Amino acid sequence: MGVLNLVLWGAGVALIVIGYTRARGPFARYQALKEQDANVARYEAWRGGTRGNADTGASVAMQILRRQARVGIALAVVGVVLVFAGFLLR
């Protein structure tokens, strides 16, 4: 076990933790907005109204939250790759 292995493991674990914490909040808020949007769609269908295809504030917020969650997930994936690279290098 060399110094390079320890550095890769440490960096990988740090990126996994950072990615998880960055993705957790936006993903939870995204799920809440998604449920709320589905509820509004059911209400509009019940009322007999039609929902337009115009972007609403909630849909823009969901796009932003999705992007933030993807960035966090990407960081965690890079961390996992670094951890595996630490095991593969000798």
HUBELVEN-V33574 format. One record per residue. N is the residue number from 1. RES is the residue in one letter. SS is DSSP state (2 for helix, 1 for strand, 0 for the rest). PSI is psi in whole degrees, 0 to 359 (999 if undefined). BURIAL is I if it has 9 or more other C-alpha atoms within 8 Angstrom, else O. Layout:
n=[N | N]
res=[RES | RES]
ss=[SS | SS]
psi=[PSI | PSI]
burial=[BURIAL | BURIAL]
This chain:
n=[1 | 2 | 3 | 4 | 5 | 6 | 7 | 8 | 9 | 10 | 11 | 12 | 13 | 14 | 15 | 16 | 17 | 18 | 19 | 20 | 21 | 22 | 23 | 24 | 25 | 26 | 27 | 28 | 29 | 30 | 31 | 32 | 33 | 34 | 35 | 36 | 37 | 38 | 39 | 40 | 41 | 42 | 43 | 44 | 45 | 46 | 47 | 48 | 49 | 50 | 51 | 52 | 53 | 54 | 55 | 56 | 57 | 58 | 59 | 60 | 61 | 62 | 63 | 64 | 65 | 66 | 67 | 68 | 69 | 70 | 71 | 72 | 73 | 74 | 75 | 76 | 77 | 78 | 79 | 80 | 81 | 82 | 83 | 84 | 85 | 86 | 87 | 88 | 89 | 90]
res=[M | G | V | L | N | L | V | L | W | G | A | G | V | A | L | I | V | I | G | Y | T | R | A | R | G | P | F | A | R | Y | Q | A | L | K | E | Q | D | A | N | V | A | R | Y | E | A | W | R | G | G | T | R | G | N | A | D | T | G | A | S | V | A | M | Q | I | L | R | R | Q | A | R | V | G | I | A | L | A | V | V | G | V | V | L | V | F | A | G | F | L | L | R]
ss=[0 | 0 | 2 | 2 | 2 | 2 | 2 | 2 | 2 | 2 | 2 | 2 | 2 | 2 | 2 | 2 | 2 | 2 | 2 | 2 | 2 | 2 | 2 | 2 | 2 | 2 | 2 | 2 | 2 | 2 | 2 | 2 | 2 | 2 | 2 | 2 | 2 | 2 | 2 | 2 | 2 | 2 | 2 | 2 | 2 | 2 | 2 | 0 | 0 | 0 | 0 | 0 | 0 | 0 | 0 | 0 | 2 | 2 | 2 | 2 | 2 | 2 | 2 | 2 | 2 | 2 | 2 | 2 | 2 | 2 | 2 | 2 | 2 | 2 | 2 | 2 | 2 | 2 | 2 | 2 | 2 | 2 | 2 | 2 | 2 | 2 | 2 | 2 | 0 | 0]
psi=[121 | 179 | 323 | 320 | 313 | 320 | 315 | 317 | 314 | 315 | 321 | 314 | 320 | 317 | 325 | 315 | 315 | 315 | 319 | 315 | 328 | 332 | 334 | 310 | 306 | 325 | 319 | 317 | 323 | 316 | 320 | 317 | 325 | 317 | 318 | 320 | 321 | 323 | 317 | 321 | 318 | 320 | 316 | 321 | 322 | 320 | 341 | 7 | 166 | 142 | 131 | 169 | 11 | 146 | 131 | 171 | 324 | 321 | 323 | 318 | 321 | 323 | 317 | 315 | 322 | 317 | 318 | 320 | 321 | 321 | 316 | 319 | 321 | 320 | 317 | 322 | 318 | 321 | 318 | 319 | 319 | 321 | 315 | 322 | 326 | 328 | 328 | 327 | 140 | 999]
burial=[O | O | O | O | I | I | I | I | I | I | I | I | I | I | I | I | I | I | I | I | I | I | I | I | O | I | I | O | I | I | O | O | I | I | O | O | I | O | O | O | I | O | O | I | I | O | O | O | O | O | O | O | O | O | O | O | O | O | O | I | O | I | O | O | I | I | O | I | I | I | I | I | I | I | I | I | I | I | I | I | I | I | I | O | I | I | O | O | O | O]
